[in-house]
Amino acid sequence: MEELRKQLAGLINSANLPFEAKFYVLKDVFREVSDLYNNLLKEEQKQETKEEVKDEAE
């Protein structure tokens, strides 16, 4: 994980973009990753609920 962080920081620092552009790109990437993570959590909760209902029905 630390290696990924270092690579991202290096890539961002070497990009020929104004600081504001770097900020907004990172913000967009963070939002996308957050959305994916939240969707994953929702799917896991749905699966757990299905399994609980199935167990109760048996």
N, C-alpha and C positions, 0 to 999 in steps of 0.2 A: 504494500500500500504506500509506503514511503517512497518507493521508486516511482510509482505513478504520479505522486504529488510533485516530485522533483522534475519529472519529465514535463508535466503540465506547466509548472512554473518556468522552466527553461523555454518551452515553446512560446508561452505568453510573453516572456521578457524579450525574446528574439523577434517577435512579430513587429513588423514595421507599421504599427498602428498607433494612433493617439491613445493615451491612457483611458479616456472615456470610452473609446471603442472596445478596448480590452475588457473594461468593466462590464459593458452591456453584453458582450459575447459570453463572458463567464456567467453573468446573471441568467442569460437564456439557457445555457447548458445546465446550470444548477436547477432551473425550473423544470426542464425536461427530465432530468434524473429524478427530481423530487416527485414529479407526476408518475413516472414509471414505478418508483418505490411504493408510493401510496396505492397505486393500482395493484401491485403485487400483494401488499398487505390485505387489501380488500378481497382479492381472490383467495388468499389463504384463509381468511375469516369465513368466507362462504363455504370453502371446503370443510373446515372444522365444523361449521354448523350442520352441513349435510351429514357428516359422519356422526355427530351427536344425535341427530334425528334418527338416523339409521339404527344406531345402537339402542335408542329408546324404543324403537318399534319392534326390536327383536325380543 
